[in-house]
């Protein structure tokens, strides 16, 4: 990747100067039902296996991502770009950099199922097409969280089981909180 297109990933916390930018982007990019308390995300990121990363290009804030790793599995819990950097290929470049950074890992993520009756159907379909174009495929697993269903996607040629997916979520939420969260995961194949 040409140096001019490299992005800098910086561990992020409450005290960073761009905290308000991350918070604003987080609230704009994800509907309320998908957001986890930002303070909780931040506190978890101080522990091994959790990374809240601000993304910069030429010292300008571009976006952020949140990664959860356990064994050889990494869940891209959140990935968001500021609107002014969208539609320029930066998302694909950032995803390529994440794949390189976690090259020994099986990368997974979840997306809202593009249901035609959804208010944001077009957005959901664009998001799915973006990940398909960038080397992900449907894993065959669906997770239901509250009233919304999500497809679990994984890098092509890799596999993930429902037990592995639930284990990484349990690590993130801690066993106690996981009891209250308790997503349902099932196979669509």
ChimeraX attribute file (.defattr): number of C-alpha atoms within 10 A of each C-alpha:
attribute: neighborCount
match mode: 1-to-1
recipient: residues
	/A:1	8
	/A:2	5
	/A:3	6
	/A:4	8
	/A:5	13
	/A:6	15
	/A:7	21
	/A:8	17
	/A:9	18
	/A:10	13
	/A:11	16
	/A:12	22
	/A:13	20
	/A:14	14
	/A:15	7
	/A:16	11
	/A:17	10
	/A:18	15
	/A:19	14
	/A:20	11
	/A:21	16
	/A:22	27
	/A:23	13
	/A:24	12
	/A:25	18
	/A:26	23
	/A:27	14
	/A:28	13
	/A:29	16
	/A:30	14
	/A:31	9
	/A:32	11
	/A:33	10
	/A:34	14
	/A:35	13
	/A:36	11
	/A:37	9
	/A:38	16
	/A:39	11
	/A:40	10
	/A:41	18
	/A:42	19
	/A:43	13
	/A:44	18
	/A:45	21
	/A:46	14
	/A:47	9
	/A:48	10
	/A:49	16
	/A:50	21
	/A:51	21
	/A:52	24
	/A:53	21
	/A:54	24
	/A:55	23
	/A:56	16
	/A:57	15
	/A:58	11
	/A:59	9
	/A:60	11
	/A:61	18
	/A:62	25
	/A:63	24
	/A:64	25
	/A:65	23
	/A:66	20
	/A:67	21
	/A:68	23
	/A:69	20
	/A:70	18
	/A:71	11
	/A:72	11
	/A:73	18
	/A:74	22
	/A:75	23
	/A:76	18
	/A:77	15
	/A:78	18
	/A:79	19
	/A:80	20
	/A:81	21
	/A:82	17
	/A:83	12
	/A:84	8
	/A:85	13
	/A:86	13
	/A:87	10
	/A:88	9
	/A:89	9
	/A:90	17
	/A:91	20
	/A:92	16
	/A:93	16
	/A:94	23
	/A:95	17
	/A:96	16
	/A:97	18
	/A:98	17
	/A:99	16
	/A:100	11
	/A:101	10
	/A:102	16
	/A:103	12
	/A:104	12
	/A:105	18
	/A:106	20
	/A:107	25
	/A:108	24
	/A:109	22
	/A:110	21
	/A:111	19
	/A:112	21
	/A:113	18
	/A:114	19
	/A:115	13
	/A:116	11
	/A:117	7
	/A:118	12
	/A:119	9
	/A:120	12
	/A:121	15
	/A:122	13
	/A:123	13
	/A:124	18
	/A:125	16
	/A:126	12
	/A:127	16
	/A:128	22
	/A:129	13
	/A:130	14
	/A:131	20
	/A:132	16
	/A:133	11
	/A:134	16
	/A:135	16
	/A:136	21
	/A:137	21
	/A:138	21
	/A:139	24
	/A:140	17
	/A:141	20
	/A:142	23
	/A:143	21
	/A:144	14
	/A:145	15
	/A:146	12
	/A:147	6
	/A:148	11
	/A:149	19
	/A:150	17
	/A:151	23
	/A:152	24
	/A:153	26
	/A:154	25
	/A:155	21
	/A:156	15
	/A:157	10
	/A:158	14
	/A:159	15
	/A:160	18
	/A:161	14
	/A:162	17
	/A:163	10
	/A:164	13
	/A:165	20
	/A:166	17
	/A:167	16
	/A:168	19
	/A:169	20
	/A:170	17
	/A:171	16
	/A:172	19
	/A:173	18
	/A:174	13
	/A:175	14
	/A:176	9
	/A:177	12
	/A:178	16
	/A:179	11
	/A:180	9
	/A:181	14
	/A:182	16
	/A:183	15
	/A:184	13
	/A:185	20
	/A:186	13
	/A:187	12
	/A:188	10
	/A:189	7
